[in-house]
Amino acid sequence: MTRSACGNILIVDDEPAIRQALRITLGSLGFEIAEASTGEQAIELTVRNHYDAILLDVNMPGIGGVLACREIRRSSPALPILMLTVRDTQDDKIGAFEAGADDYVTKPFHVRELTARVRAALRRSRLADEVAVEAIQIGDITLNSTFRTVSKAGQRIHLTPKEFDLLSYLMVNVGKPLAHAKLLAAVWGSDYRGELEYLRTFMHQLRRKLEDDPASPAYLITEAWYGYRFRAPE
């Protein structure tokens, strides 16, 4: 597979018309496009080839998009994955994010919006590759940006890429109350300043994975009507 200066995108959807529309639009912008019609095909292609991002439909024959996302994430922990779906409930979004999705786009979507989200995901991915800082340890939580690992009391904690990025930003700014809009812009991009549901979902997941008592967090503190703060233990 040839490499594109803009990026190589894998489009996974069982509807040929949607794949064609995305192929034409993204191809005209300089992206190199590959296609798959099932989750199984997508998993096989990601094992054999390098992609800069994946557009992955949720509702497909076979294992479907969520299970495919989970499997792809195991072998490609930093690969941007954007889920495409007609379903827009809170449970659907949580399921996609827990499987490792970076973003969630509801059909029908505006191609311009989808293209902007693809480009934003690629920018964040490339920036993460370029920027490396030393490990941060606060209390019994250790975060290593170079290897993108997190551990608590020496026990490795599995985080999705977006969970890691959010935790990293909070820990770098330890003790500072961070507004919802600032967190969203820093982790997802300036176009996401109003997506409070994204932020609440990911904070819920981080607390579930990192806190001894997620209902009474010691580290990931809510600043009422404002945002969140990472608190260092006294």
N, C-alpha and C positions, 0 to 999 in steps of 0.2 A: 504494500500500500504506500502511495506517495505521501509525503508530508506537505501540508499547506502552511503558508506563512500565517494565515488567519487561524487555522486550527482544523483538526480532523474530528468530525462529528459523526457519531453513530445514532441513526434514527431507528427506533424500535416501535413499530405500531402494526397491528394486523389489518389496518385499513389502507389499501394502496393509494387512495386519493389523498390521504393526509401525508403519507410518505412522499408522494410526488410534489405536493404543494411545498412541503418543508425543504425537499431537495432542491427545487427550483429557486426558492427564495434564498436559502442559505448559500447555495452554490453560486448565485449571482453576486453574493457579497464576498466571495473568495474562499469560502470554506470547502474543504474536501469532505464529501459525504459518502457514508456507507449505510446500508440498510439491513434490517432484520424484521421478520414478521412475528416472531415468537420470543418469549423469554429464553427458551433453550438455545435458540440461534444466537441471541445476544451474548449469553454466557460463553458459548464456543468462540465467537468472534473476539471477545475481549481477552480471551486466553492467548489467541494467536496474533493479535494486532494491538498497536498502540492507538488510543483515542484521547483527544483532549477534553471531550465531554460526551455525555450520552443523554439523548432525549428518549425517555422510557415510558410507554403507555402503561397504565395500571391494568386495564381490563383487556386481556388477551387470552387466546386459547392456551392450554397447557398450564404451566406453573404460574403464569401471570406476572405482572410487573413487580409487585412487592417482593415476592420470593426471589425473582431474578435480581432485583436490586440488592437484596441481602447477600446473595451468592457472589455477585460482582464486587460488592464492597469488601468481601473477605480477601479477595485476591488483588484488589486495586483500592487501597484505603484512601488515597488522595484524589481519585478521579471524580470530577464534578458530575453529578447525576441529577437531572431535572425530570420529575415525574409529570406526565400528562394524563389528565383524567376528566371524565364528565362528573365525577362525584366530588362533592365539596363540603362534606360534613367534618366536624372536628375529629371524629374517630378515624376517618379516612386519612386526614392529614397527619395525625399522630402515628398511624400505622406506617405511612410512607417515611416519615422522619426517623422513626425508630429502626426502620430497615436500612437507613443510611442515606436517604435522599438529601440533597442540598437545597432543593427548591421544589415548588409544587405549583403547576400551572393548570388552571381549570379550562376545559373545553366548553364552548368555543372560545378561542383566544385570538387576540389581535397579533398578527405576525410581527409587527413592529415591537410590541411588548415582549414577545417570546425572544426575538433576536437580541433585544437589550439585555434580557436576563441571561442569555447564553454568553454574551460578551462580558457581562459582569462576573459570571462564574469563572470564565477563562482568566480575566484579569486577577481575580483573587487567588486562583490556583497558581498562576505564574509568580505573583508577588510572594506567596508562601514559599515557593521554591528558591526565591532570591534572598529572602530575609531569614536569618538565623540568629537567635539570641541564646545566651546561656540558660541553663536550667533554672527554674524558679521553684523554691521550696517555701511554702507557707504552712505552718502547722505540720500535719502529717501528709499533706498533699504536695506532690512533686510533679512539675510539668516541664518537659524537655521539648523545646520548639524545633531543635535540629532533627530529632528523630520522631517528633510528633507523638510522644508517649506521655501517659499520665499514670501515676501510681498513688495509692493511699496506704500509708503505713507499710510500704514495701510491696504491696499487692497491686499488680497491674490492673488498671481499669480501662475497659474498652469504650472508647468514645467515637462517634461518627465525626467526619471532618468538620461539620458545622458546630457540633458540641465542643470540639476541641478549640476552634477559633473563638467561640464565645467565652469559654473558660479562660483562654489565654489572655484575651483583652481585659477581662475582669481582674485576673491576677496581676497583670502588669500595672493596673491602676488600683492596686489593693488599698482599701480604706476610703476610696473616693466614691461618692454617690454618682452614678452614671445615668443620665436621662434615657428613657426608652428610645427616643429618636436617635440619640448619639450611638447607643449600642447597635441599633439596627443598621445605621449608616456605616459603622465601622466593620461590622461582620458580614452584612449582606450587600451593602451599597446604598447610595443616596436615594435611589428609587424606592427603597423599602422602609422609609421613615415612619410610615403609617401602619405597618404590618405588625401590630401589637400581638396578634394571635400567634405569629411565628415565635416571637420572643417568649411569650408565656409557655408555649409548648416546649421549647428547648430548655427553659429554666426548670420546668417540671421534670424533664428527663435528667438534667444534670443533678438535681437534688436527689432524685431516686437512685442515681449511681454513686454519688459522692457523700451524701449526708447519712449519718447514723440514724437520724430521725428526720425524714424529709418534711414532715409537718412542722417541725421546730428546728429549722436549719441553723447550724453553727457558722457556716462559711458564706452561703449564698443568701444574702439578706435582701428583703424587699424594702424599698424606700417608698412608702405609701404615696400614691398619686404622682410619682416621679420616675422611678426606675429601680435599679438594683445596685448592690455593692458587695464586693468580696471582702469579708471581715477576717482579719488575722486574729488568732486566739490570743488572749491576754497572757 
